Amino acid sequence: MSMRFGPAAVLATVAVSFGLAWVVSDEVKGQKKQGQAARPRDAVEDAQTPQAAAADRPEQQKSKHDRSNVFDATQSPPINPALNDQPKKGDILGFDFYRDPLNADKPMMTFQEVMKQDLAEKPKVMEMQRSCWRSATTSSRNSMPRPRCRAASRCASARRPGSRKA
């Protein structure tokens, strides 16, 4: 004996299945939201989250003296008159990573001076790179190009086969 279901019964079964799935998914979402609200406070997360500190204590307030140039390395007075008899008058004229920007050519150089120098040298550097690239791409198939300029001799692609640079 074969049982045949009509289209109405199949449609009703599908509708009930989707309805049940929808209700269950809503309950799961509701449990997740409740679980997130009930989650305990995380001390590590609190410590890693930046928070503004109130600067209302007297020692946190910067005075006019704190903001003056007295603490600038170029303006500091000698700590002792005996320093005048010392070599370079006791001054440290070398590089100081606190004071000097990265890639400065001389001590006490400002970032603006470094930037101005880099921008002035940019066309020359770009032309050296172009000539290196041209010399590397204009070679024949079997041989590496000969260096045509000083920049090309430093270019990694301009090395001849068999020559190794350590």
C-alpha positions as a Markdown table, in Angstrom:
| # | Residue | x | y | z |
|---|---|---|---|---|
| 1 | Met | 0.0 | 0.0 | 0.0 |
| 2 | Ser | 1.5 | 3.3 | -0.9 |
| 3 | Met | 0.8 | 6.5 | 0.9 |
| 4 | Arg | 0.7 | 9.7 | -1.0 |
| 5 | Phe | 0.9 | 13.1 | 0.5 |
| 6 | Gly | -0.9 | 15.9 | -1.2 |
| 7 | Pro | 0.8 | 19.3 | -2.0 |
| 8 | Ala | -1.0 | 20.9 | 0.9 |
| 9 | Ala | 0.5 | 18.5 | 3.4 |
| 10 | Val | 4.1 | 19.0 | 2.0 |
| 11 | Leu | 3.6 | 22.8 | 2.1 |
| 12 | Ala | 2.3 | 22.7 | 5.7 |
| 13 | Thr | 5.3 | 20.5 | 6.8 |
| 14 | Val | 7.8 | 23.0 | 5.2 |
| 15 | Ala | 6.1 | 26.0 | 6.8 |
| 16 | Val | 6.1 | 24.4 | 10.2 |
| 17 | Ser | 9.8 | 23.5 | 9.8 |
| 18 | Phe | 10.8 | 27.0 | 8.8 |
| 19 | Gly | 8.7 | 28.5 | 11.7 |
| 20 | Leu | 10.3 | 26.2 | 14.2 |
| 21 | Ala | 13.9 | 27.0 | 12.9 |
| 22 | Trp | 13.1 | 30.7 | 13.2 |
| 23 | Val | 11.8 | 30.5 | 16.8 |
| 24 | Val | 14.9 | 28.4 | 17.8 |
| 25 | Ser | 17.3 | 30.9 | 16.2 |
| 26 | Asp | 15.7 | 33.8 | 18.0 |
| 27 | Glu | 16.0 | 32.0 | 21.3 |
| 28 | Val | 19.7 | 31.3 | 20.7 |
| 29 | Lys | 20.3 | 34.9 | 19.8 |
| 30 | Gly | 18.5 | 36.0 | 23.0 |
| 31 | Gln | 20.7 | 33.7 | 25.1 |
| 32 | Lys | 23.8 | 35.1 | 23.5 |
| 33 | Lys | 22.8 | 38.7 | 24.3 |
| 34 | Gln | 22.0 | 37.7 | 27.9 |
| 35 | Gly | 25.4 | 35.9 | 28.1 |
| 36 | Gln | 27.2 | 39.0 | 26.9 |
| 37 | Ala | 25.5 | 41.2 | 29.4 |
| 38 | Ala | 26.3 | 38.7 | 32.2 |
| 39 | Arg | 30.0 | 38.4 | 31.2 |
| 40 | Pro | 32.3 | 39.3 | 34.1 |
| 41 | Arg | 34.6 | 42.3 | 33.9 |
| 42 | Asp | 38.0 | 41.6 | 32.3 |
| 43 | Ala | 40.8 | 43.2 | 34.2 |
| 44 | Val | 43.3 | 42.8 | 31.3 |
| 45 | Glu | 40.9 | 44.5 | 28.9 |
| 46 | Asp | 40.4 | 47.3 | 31.4 |
| 47 | Ala | 44.1 | 47.8 | 31.8 |
| 48 | Gln | 44.7 | 47.9 | 28.0 |
| 49 | Thr | 41.9 | 50.3 | 27.3 |
| 50 | Pro | 43.1 | 53.9 | 27.2 |
| 51 | Gln | 41.4 | 56.2 | 29.7 |
| 52 | Ala | 41.7 | 59.9 | 30.2 |
| 53 | Ala | 43.3 | 60.8 | 33.6 |
| 54 | Ala | 42.0 | 63.8 | 35.4 |
| 55 | Ala | 44.7 | 66.4 | 35.7 |
| 56 | Asp | 43.3 | 68.2 | 38.7 |
| 57 | Arg | 46.1 | 67.7 | 41.2 |
| 58 | Pro | 48.5 | 70.6 | 41.7 |
| 59 | Glu | 51.6 | 68.5 | 40.6 |
| 60 | Gln | 49.9 | 67.6 | 37.3 |
| 61 | Gln | 49.4 | 71.2 | 36.3 |
| 62 | Lys | 52.3 | 72.6 | 34.1 |
| 63 | Ser | 53.5 | 76.0 | 35.2 |
| 64 | Lys | 55.0 | 78.7 | 33.0 |
| 65 | His | 58.4 | 77.5 | 34.1 |
| 66 | Asp | 57.6 | 73.9 | 33.0 |
| 67 | Arg | 56.7 | 75.2 | 29.5 |
| 68 | Ser | 59.7 | 77.4 | 29.1 |
| 69 | Asn | 62.8 | 76.6 | 27.1 |
| 70 | Val | 64.9 | 76.2 | 30.2 |
| 71 | Phe | 64.8 | 72.4 | 29.7 |
| 72 | Asp | 65.8 | 72.6 | 26.0 |
| 73 | Ala | 69.2 | 70.9 | 25.5 |
| 74 | Thr | 70.6 | 73.9 | 23.5 |
| 75 | Gln | 69.5 | 76.4 | 26.2 |
| 76 | Ser | 70.7 | 74.6 | 29.4 |
| 77 | Pro | 73.3 | 76.5 | 31.5 |
| 78 | Pro | 76.4 | 74.7 | 32.6 |
| 79 | Ile | 76.1 | 73.0 | 36.0 |
| 80 | Asn | 79.5 | 74.1 | 37.1 |
| 81 | Pro | 81.9 | 76.9 | 36.0 |
| 82 | Ala | 84.7 | 74.3 | 35.9 |
| 83 | Leu | 83.1 | 72.9 | 32.7 |
| 84 | Asn | 84.5 | 75.9 | 30.8 |
| 85 | Asp | 88.0 | 74.4 | 31.2 |
| 86 | Gln | 86.9 | 71.0 | 30.0 |
| 87 | Pro | 87.1 | 69.9 | 26.3 |
| 88 | Lys | 84.1 | 71.1 | 24.3 |
| 89 | Lys | 83.1 | 72.9 | 27.6 |
| 90 | Gly | 81.5 | 69.7 | 28.8 |
| 91 | Asp | 78.9 | 69.7 | 26.1 |
| 92 | Ile | 77.9 | 66.5 | 24.4 |
| 93 | Leu | 77.8 | 67.4 | 20.7 |
| 94 | Gly | 77.3 | 63.9 | 19.3 |
| 95 | Phe | 74.0 | 62.3 | 18.4 |
| 96 | Asp | 71.4 | 62.0 | 21.1 |
| 97 | Phe | 68.4 | 59.8 | 20.2 |
| 98 | Tyr | 66.1 | 61.8 | 22.5 |
| 99 | Arg | 67.0 | 65.1 | 20.7 |
| 100 | Asp | 68.0 | 64.3 | 17.1 |
| 101 | Pro | 65.6 | 62.9 | 14.5 |
| 102 | Leu | 66.3 | 59.6 | 12.7 |
| 103 | Asn | 68.6 | 60.0 | 9.7 |
| 104 | Ala | 70.0 | 63.4 | 10.8 |
| 105 | Asp | 73.3 | 64.2 | 9.2 |
| 106 | Lys | 74.5 | 66.3 | 12.1 |
| 107 | Pro | 73.6 | 66.8 | 15.8 |
| 108 | Met | 70.9 | 69.3 | 16.7 |
| 109 | Met | 69.4 | 69.0 | 13.3 |
| 110 | Thr | 65.6 | 69.5 | 13.2 |
| 111 | Phe | 63.1 | 67.3 | 11.5 |
| 112 | Gln | 62.2 | 70.1 | 9.1 |
| 113 | Glu | 65.8 | 70.4 | 8.0 |
| 114 | Val | 66.0 | 66.6 | 7.4 |
| 115 | Met | 62.8 | 66.7 | 5.4 |
| 116 | Lys | 63.9 | 69.7 | 3.3 |
| 117 | Gln | 67.2 | 67.9 | 2.5 |
| 118 | Asp | 65.5 | 64.7 | 1.6 |
| 119 | Leu | 63.1 | 66.6 | -0.7 |
| 120 | Ala | 66.0 | 68.4 | -2.4 |
| 121 | Glu | 67.8 | 65.2 | -3.0 |
| 122 | Lys | 64.8 | 63.3 | -4.3 |
| 123 | Pro | 65.1 | 64.1 | -8.0 |
| 124 | Lys | 68.8 | 63.0 | -8.0 |
| 125 | Val | 68.0 | 59.7 | -6.2 |
| 126 | Met | 65.1 | 59.0 | -8.5 |
| 127 | Glu | 67.3 | 59.6 | -11.6 |
| 128 | Met | 69.9 | 57.2 | -10.1 |
| 129 | Gln | 67.2 | 54.6 | -9.6 |
| 130 | Arg | 65.9 | 55.0 | -13.2 |
| 131 | Ser | 69.4 | 54.7 | -14.7 |
| 132 | Cys | 70.0 | 51.6 | -12.6 |
| 133 | Trp | 66.7 | 50.1 | -13.8 |
| 134 | Arg | 67.4 | 51.1 | -17.4 |
| 135 | Ser | 70.8 | 49.5 | -17.3 |
| 136 | Ala | 69.4 | 46.3 | -15.9 |
| 137 | Thr | 66.6 | 46.0 | -18.5 |
| 138 | Thr | 68.6 | 46.9 | -21.6 |
| 139 | Ser | 70.8 | 43.9 | -21.5 |
| 140 | Ser | 70.9 | 41.0 | -23.9 |
| 141 | Arg | 69.4 | 37.7 | -23.0 |
| 142 | Asn | 72.5 | 35.8 | -22.1 |
| 143 | Ser | 74.6 | 38.4 | -20.3 |
| 144 | Met | 74.0 | 40.8 | -17.4 |
| 145 | Pro | 74.5 | 44.5 | -18.2 |
| 146 | Arg | 77.7 | 46.3 | -17.4 |
| 147 | Pro | 77.3 | 49.1 | -14.8 |
| 148 | Arg | 77.0 | 52.4 | -16.6 |
| 149 | Cys | 77.0 | 54.6 | -13.6 |
| 150 | Arg | 78.0 | 54.5 | -9.9 |
| 151 | Ala | 74.4 | 53.8 | -8.9 |
| 152 | Ala | 74.2 | 50.9 | -11.2 |
| 153 | Ser | 77.3 | 49.3 | -9.7 |
| 154 | Arg | 75.5 | 49.1 | -6.4 |
| 155 | Cys | 72.2 | 47.8 | -8.0 |
| 156 | Ala | 71.6 | 44.2 | -7.1 |
| 157 | Ser | 70.3 | 43.4 | -10.6 |
| 158 | Ala | 73.5 | 44.8 | -12.2 |
| 159 | Arg | 75.7 | 42.0 | -10.8 |
| 160 | Arg | 77.3 | 39.7 | -13.4 |
| 161 | Pro | 76.6 | 36.0 | -13.3 |
| 162 | Gly | 79.2 | 34.1 | -11.2 |
| 163 | Ser | 80.0 | 37.1 | -9.1 |
| 164 | Arg | 78.9 | 36.8 | -5.5 |
| 165 | Lys | 78.6 | 39.5 | -3.0 |
| 166 | Ala | 78.6 | 38.5 | 0.6 |
